[in-house]
Amino acid sequence: MKIAVMGTGYVGLVSGVCLAAKGHDVTCFDVSQKIVDRVNGGCPHIYEKGLEPLLVSVLAEGRFRVTLASVEALHGCGIIIIAVGTPSVDGRIDLHQVESACLLIGCYLRHATQVCSVIVKSTVVPGTTDTAVRSWLEKESGRKVGDFGLGMNPEFLREGEAVMDFMEPDRIVLGCETEDTWRALQKLYAPWCCDKIRVNSRTAEMIKYANNAILATQISMVNELANIATAIGGIDIYEVMTGVHADKRWSPILPNGERIKPGILSYLLPGCGFGGSCFPKDIQALHTKARDMGVEPRLLSSVLDINNEQPRQVMNILRRAVGTLRGQHVLVLGLAFKQDTDDVRESPSREIINDLVNDDVDVKAHDPMAIATARRSWPELMVEYVDDWESQVEWADIVIVITRGTEYLKLQMPPLQSKLRGRTIFDARHIFSKTDFPGSNYLSIGSGPIGGCRAADK
Ligand SMILES: NC(=O)c1ccc[n+]([C@@H]2O[C@H](COP(=O)([O-])OP(=O)(O)OC[C@H]3O[C@@H](n4cnc5c(N)ncnc54)[C@H](O)[C@@H]3O)[C@@H](O)[C@H]2O)c1
């Protein structure tokens, strides 16, 4: 099938390359000449595991290209996928990019001679595709839905695992406003054999938000439990959660006695809060939409409040354990919102570094792939970025591990482990345990001395 993808970011580029790898003829569009040139040269402008070789192969096979957005380049497409950004502005999603994509598509549809379906893949609040998107397309094209297809196909890929998630999805949700759209989407996803869930576009939009809201709620729930455990003292929340995970409703036991450890358990661990381009923005957007509809979203309010406060826990625990931080040397490991990505949007690392700098701390920071994006995105932060973090361990009084990057596991092995003796290590993602660092002051979220700390101590 001939496919156009509007937007060549994390979702657009990965979707376009993977669709091409499955045999479709794909053109991705963007408004940035820099992105067009880089990607056509076989060099993705974002980091995503496995993306570059796949891009190089689909470019070489002539089944993939990127171009500046233009009506002419849409000619002959059976499906146009909208994968532009929907950033958060004052708690609502900003639909400007979606609108401008729709105006271009509408222009094309006005004179299109071939049947074409427009599919929204960007995350948009329920009721966007069948109202705003529909009206922009109908107005600009002078045609009605039915003359062209309209649908919503939410994307569930996770940054860091995006290629694998797209190639081997757990489900594909197909929100269809017309029968033609359903037929076109079946053809598009024919090479995939997972569950395909047919719903209307509003339900498809809501599935995406419900999915993220439930995951974010789990994270904030465990973080709240961790904070309670810290306050009580003498409890290690990691041990608590190991006990909870053993409930057979979380990790079912097979007849041979083995346990299934579902991926969902990784959302049931304490940490310094969720970040990234999706969870904070999506939960906030659903929260605002609920209020617009007259529903007070009390649980979502708490999920957001807990998450906004969670990076502060790192400072609270550090101050209690170390005393004054002024003048100390701190090495921060991990800038992206999670491992294996260069995306620093809404990363808790920013809040933590900012709090440290405000306490007159001397901060150096490392990330395996996000230093360039951090430099660009946080120009105001007074931090020195270092490429060789291992040589900085001796410089540091305190090492804070904020993402799970596998290279940081070296900290628990010689020679770094012995260099950490007498120093403080803050394990903000619980990737180590206290016994990994003999002679060090090991700190984490959700464990504290017997006696704990009363709210007044914070
Ligand atoms: N990043 C994720 O992990 C993820 C996962 C699932 C869903 N989503 C959703 O997918 C959408 C895209 O997210 P993203 O992370 O890829 O965003 P992004 O910001 O990385 O990419 C958006 C791209 O669209 C381009 N663009 C803007 N206006 C355009 C236009 N009129 N025509 C063509 N291109 C245009 C931008 O230049 C940019 O390259 C968002 O709605 C997001 O919420 C993201």
The ligand as an ORCA input file, in Angstrom:
! r2SCAN-3c Opt
* xyz 0 1
  N       6.900      9.454     21.899
  C       6.182      8.412     22.331
  O       6.680      7.518     23.026
  C       4.728      8.300     21.956
  C       4.063      7.069     22.146
  C       2.732      6.977     21.794
  C       2.060      8.081     21.293
  N       2.721      9.265     21.146
  C       1.987     10.399     20.570
  O       2.351     10.487     19.196
  C       2.382     11.866     18.781
  C       3.758     12.205     18.229
  O       4.696     12.067     19.285
  P       6.261     12.147     19.019
  O       6.922     11.805     20.296
  O       6.584     11.384     17.794
  O       6.421     13.719     18.713
  P       7.694     14.457     18.104
  O       7.618     15.835     18.611
  O       8.906     13.626     18.322
  O       7.407     14.449     16.527
  C       6.472     15.240     15.879
  C       7.042     15.606     14.496
  O       6.016     16.205     13.721
  C       6.594     17.255     12.936
  N       5.523     18.156     12.510
  C       4.948     19.169     13.192
  N       3.971     19.735     12.459
  C       3.921     19.057     11.300
  C       3.112     19.156     10.134
  N       2.142     20.057     10.046
  N       3.348     18.308      9.120
  C       4.330     17.387      9.196
  N       5.117     17.232     10.277
  C       4.913     18.063     11.317
  C       7.607     17.865     13.895
  O       8.593     18.608     13.209
  C       8.183     16.613     14.563
  O       9.302     16.099     13.883
  C       1.987     12.673     20.005
  O       0.612     12.895     19.978
  C       2.339     11.751     21.168
  O       1.570     12.008     22.311
  C       4.044      9.405     21.449
*
